[in-house]
Amino acid sequence: MRVLVVEDEQAMVEALTWGLEAEGYVVDVATNGEDGLWKAVETSPAVIILDVMLPVLDGYQVCRRLRAQGVWTPVLMLTAMDDDLDMAEGLDTGADDYLAKPFAYPVLLARLRALTRRGLGVRPAVLTAAGLTLDPAARTASRDGVPLDLTSREVSVLQHLMLHKGQVVSKTELLEHCWDPAYEGGPAVVEVLIHRLRRKIDPPEGRPAIQTMRGEGYRLGDGHEI
Ligand code: CA
């Protein structure tokens, strides 16, 4: 079974690698958040051990981006900060479990077993707004029951807008959540995608689902407002 360890402290990386390999896991290591995000997609691990304090992107950002990209691999978040607030934030970003450092090794193994036994990560609920339905796990969307033919990026953007329905979402925020961190394109690429998305999701007549908030970004209405 493959496990991805995203951790920048060398001693911790060595201890985890040694221990996990002894348990029969195949271990991949990333030492910063950006590399972790890439390897989480490329190596298809069964479970990810994700430290919170990381260079480039922190653990919360990595987890949030993975989920935004539709990757639901179980994530066990490691943190040195032991309080309820951090735990709430970790779970809020889509982490499946949380372990405070320092931890006892058998506890880590038990948590990993529980996460992999569960198979896939906790799947998100189906989202609905403005006549649209989106299943984040299946990466499918429909309007009034009619399936929509959307690209993976269009699904990510629509998902982000639906998660924040009624709120203004900036182009920068969409770029951060729905594009690869190494992507260097500007806001224009978001405008092009929104334009294309509207052609696919809006009925020929009636109110557009995505409103442009000039100078601010976009907002997905709930379909009831005027
Ligand atoms: Ca760290």
Residues whose N, C-alpha, C, O or C-beta is under 5 A from the ligand:
A	BS01	CA	D8 E9 D51 M53 L54
